């Protein structure tokens, strides 16, 4: 029944609205434009908030028919459609609405596949009827006016969220994740930073507050200009340059240096925003204050550059009105050090914790060893992590421990030398979390663990001092069980259990003793 209703609505819309324009209209295409809009901005798949889209990639066609056509006309929606603007007079245009902008197949829940579930969405001028609920305006007012001077398109006549350019289905149902009340689309002439061909190529190591293990970045020096390539970790930006300029004992990086076109999933594992943005490297004094430049102090003795401010990736040009709402990538407390290759003994790992936890029935002991590593030598100089590994020693053994696939199921193979950046297929028993390494062992006889970092070059091994720790028992109490006693299990509020459960349990033994047991 629901599918049938949607089909009727789709038929009515097809009679009252123009067909969806998906093919690029004939005319002069102006591509790679910069769009700013005051809009309802998606917070999740089903919620939104009043905000701003800054730096959306856009394009316009000046049609042979005298009309203008705007691609993806609704902010945040990858509709792959064009909105038609009819010419009224020189520099003035009107979008006569409704116009079909988007279609999907989420319209039905019936089992009858012969009935179409297609929903047809149209763009309309809508007014707020209270509590941010919208309805389509009267038919004779259903249009949007624009100005166009050949470089800038502006939407007129709304200016606040009391009236919006919105998307509806079922004739008057607002699709509440989308709606614009201020739109400006401009031609765009920013270009990527490129060092001159004559620039001297060098290498620096980079560390930050967030990334304490150094990595090598490429630099190019031309006079007072220092170009840095790939300072951000995103693979999309691996070959992108930013520019610093020497000013006495300082080096200055101007804000809003163009990084190219990206989507949020270039930096995040997941985002419900699939739009493409013009993206910038922007300077900030702190997390909430934009800056016009990022200053580095240059150490005259070793050429090291340091800054205590922040450099962030921002979609669109940063400003007080365009503060990042999502953490794409931030570099804080940046240190750039001229790189000179040098082999040496690795820095000793730093212990985080080492603990043993027994299962609820005491049949299995899980030992967790967590420690921090850096790919540096004892003097803090960079070591190539591809040439580093570590060995683990159990109790007082002189031979390194072998991690076997029979015991550690997610390994690629039996392993004694664990590569610096290795994690198993589930990131579980041999795990990486930033600079931290986490290992699991399943042997109750282990009382002591040691880790030694090893760096190999030209057939020579350089080893760190061992990091050694005793195993500490935590979680479930390491109680001595009398085989002749029986036990009963209770919740903390006195309810009897058939067996131990996750959380805090009270165990009463037949010998009269009571203890608390925490099961994780």
HELIX and SHEET records of a PDB file:
HELIX    1   1 UNK A    2  UNK A   16  1                                  15    
HELIX    2   2 UNK A  139  UNK A  141  5                                   3    
HELIX    3   3 UNK A  235  UNK A  237  5                                   3    
HELIX    4   4 UNK A  264  UNK A  266  5                                   3    
HELIX    5   5 UNK A  385  UNK A  387  5                                   3    
SHEET    1   A11 UNK A  99  UNK A 104  0                                        
SHEET    2   A11 UNK A 119  UNK A 128 -1                                        
SHEET    3   A11 UNK A 163  UNK A 169 -1                                        
SHEET    4   A11 UNK A 173  UNK A 186 -1                                        
SHEET    5   A11 UNK A  27  UNK A  42 -1                                        
SHEET    6   A11 UNK A  48  UNK A  63 -1                                        
SHEET    7   A11 UNK A  68  UNK A  71 -1                                        
SHEET    8   A11 UNK A  82  UNK A  89 -1                                        
SHEET    9   A11 UNK A  92  UNK A  96 -1                                        
SHEET   10   A11 UNK A 143  UNK A 148 -1                                        
SHEET   11   A11 UNK A 152  UNK A 156 -1                                        
SHEET    1   B 3 UNK A  99  UNK A 104  0                                        
SHEET    2   B 3 UNK A 119  UNK A 128 -1                                        
SHEET    3   B 3 UNK A 134  UNK A 136 -1                                        
SHEET    1   C10 UNK A 257  UNK A 262  0                                        
SHEET    2   C10 UNK A 277  UNK A 286 -1                                        
SHEET    3   C10 UNK A 305  UNK A 315 -1                                        
SHEET    4   C10 UNK A 293  UNK A 298 -1                                        
SHEET    5   C10 UNK A 250  UNK A 254 -1                                        
SHEET    6   C10 UNK A 241  UNK A 247 -1                                        
SHEET    7   C10 UNK A 225  UNK A 229 -1                                        
SHEET    8   C10 UNK A 215  UNK A 222 -1                                        
SHEET    9   C10 UNK A 200  UNK A 207 -1                                        
SHEET   10   C10 UNK A 330  UNK A 338 -1                                        
SHEET    1   D 3 UNK A 257  UNK A 262  0                                        
SHEET    2   D 3 UNK A 277  UNK A 286 -1                                        
SHEET    3   D 3 UNK A 289  UNK A 290 -1                                        
SHEET    1   E 5 UNK A 430  UNK A 433  0                                        
SHEET    2   E 5 UNK A 436  UNK A 441 -1                                        
SHEET    3   E 5 UNK A 365  UNK A 372 -1                                        
SHEET    4   E 5 UNK A 350  UNK A 358 -1                                        
SHEET    5   E 5 UNK A 472  UNK A 473  1                                        
SHEET    1   F 4 UNK A 418  UNK A 419  0                                        
SHEET    2   F 4 UNK A 388  UNK A 394 -1                                        
SHEET    3   F 4 UNK A 448  UNK A 457 -1                                        
SHEET    4   F 4 UNK A 460  UNK A 463 -1                                        
SHEET    1   G 4 UNK A 418  UNK A 419  0                                        
SHEET    2   G 4 UNK A 388  UNK A 394 -1                                        
SHEET    3   G 4 UNK A 448  UNK A 457 -1                                        
SHEET    4   G 4 UNK A 467  UNK A 470 -1                                        
SHEET    1   H 4 UNK A 496  UNK A 497  0                                        
SHEET    2   H 4 UNK A 487  UNK A 490 -1                                        
SHEET    3   H 4 UNK A 503  UNK A 509 -1                                        
SHEET    4   H 4 UNK A 514  UNK A 519 -1                                        
END                                                                             
